[in-house]
Amino acid sequence: MADPHHAPDAHDGYVRGSQEISEQNQTFTAFMGLTKWGSLIIAALLMFLVLWFQPGGSFVGGAIVAFVMLVGGFFFLKSGKKH
C-alpha cells in the first residue's frame, strides 16, 4: 500500500480547514453568475433568430418572444435573499 505524502509526525504548519478561501468563493460566484445569465441571453437570442428566420416568421414576433423570455428569466434567475 502506498505511503501518505506527509508522515503523521511531519511539522509543516498546515492544519486542514485553515486556509483562506474567500478568493475561491468570489471566483465561483462570478462563474455561476456568468453561466446563468449567459445561458439566458443565448437562449433568448436563439429563440429570436429561430422565430425571425423560420418560414413565415417575423422580426416583431421573435423580438416579443425574446423580450418576454428575458424578463421571465430575469425574475426566475435573480438571486434570493443573502445569508
Backbone torsions as a table, in degrees:
resi	resn	phi	psi	omega
1	MET	NA	146.0	-176.8
2	ALA	-74.0	146.7	176.9
3	ASP	-81.3	148.7	176.1
4	PRO	-64.2	155.7	-178.0
5	HIS	-59.3	-44.2	178.5
6	HIS	-114.3	134.0	175.9
7	ALA	-69.2	152.3	-178.4
8	PRO	-58.6	-25.2	-178.6
9	ASP	-93.5	8.7	179.6
10	ALA	-70.8	139.4	-177.1
11	HIS	-117.1	73.4	-178.5
12	ASP	-98.0	0.3	175.6
13	GLY	86.4	-3.8	-178.7
14	TYR	-85.2	131.2	175.7
15	VAL	-120.8	123.7	-177.2
16	ARG	-56.3	130.4	178.5
17	GLY	87.8	6.5	-176.4
18	SER	-102.5	-2.0	-176.7
19	GLN	-79.8	142.9	178.3
20	GLU	-73.7	127.0	-176.0
21	ILE	-122.4	19.9	-177.3
22	SER	-65.2	-35.2	178.6
23	GLU	-67.4	-38.7	177.5
24	GLN	-65.2	-39.4	177.9
25	ASN	-64.0	-41.6	179.2
26	GLN	-66.0	-40.6	178.8
27	THR	-64.3	-44.6	179.0
28	PHE	-62.5	-43.1	179.1
29	THR	-62.7	-42.8	178.4
30	ALA	-64.8	-42.5	179.1
31	PHE	-62.2	-44.7	-179.5
32	MET	-65.6	-38.7	177.6
33	GLY	-64.2	-46.7	178.3
34	LEU	-63.4	-36.6	179.8
35	THR	-65.4	-49.2	-175.9
36	LYS	-71.5	-41.4	-179.9
37	TRP	-73.1	-36.3	176.3
38	GLY	-64.1	-40.0	177.6
39	SER	-63.6	-40.9	177.9
40	LEU	-63.0	-44.3	-179.0
41	ILE	-65.7	-41.9	178.8
42	ILE	-64.7	-42.0	179.5
43	ALA	-64.3	-42.5	179.3
44	ALA	-66.7	-40.9	178.2
45	LEU	-64.3	-42.8	178.2
46	LEU	-62.5	-43.3	178.3
47	MET	-63.2	-42.3	178.1
48	PHE	-59.2	-48.3	-177.9
49	LEU	-67.1	-38.5	178.9
50	VAL	-63.8	-46.5	-178.3
51	LEU	-71.8	-25.9	178.8
52	TRP	-76.8	-44.3	-172.6
53	PHE	-96.8	0.7	175.2
54	GLN	-69.8	157.2	177.7
55	PRO	-61.0	124.0	-178.5
56	GLY	83.1	6.1	-179.5
57	GLY	-79.2	168.4	-179.9
58	SER	-138.9	152.5	177.6
59	PHE	-62.8	-45.1	-177.0
60	VAL	-64.6	-44.0	178.9
61	GLY	-60.6	-44.2	178.2
62	GLY	-65.1	-39.4	-179.8
63	ALA	-65.9	-40.1	179.9
64	ILE	-64.9	-46.7	-179.7
65	VAL	-63.8	-42.0	179.3
66	ALA	-64.0	-40.6	179.1
67	PHE	-64.3	-45.1	178.6
68	VAL	-62.4	-39.4	178.9
69	MET	-65.2	-40.5	178.1
70	LEU	-65.6	-43.4	179.9
71	VAL	-65.8	-46.8	178.2
72	GLY	-61.7	-42.5	178.7
73	GLY	-65.0	-36.3	178.1
74	PHE	-60.7	-48.2	-178.9
75	PHE	-69.8	-30.4	178.8
76	PHE	-74.7	-37.2	-173.8
77	LEU	-95.0	-12.5	-177.2
78	LYS	-60.9	149.9	-175.4
79	SER	-69.1	146.7	176.7
80	GLY	-81.9	-157.2	-179.9
81	LYS	-68.7	140.3	175.6
82	LYS	-82.9	145.9	-179.7
83	HIS	-72.9	NA	NA
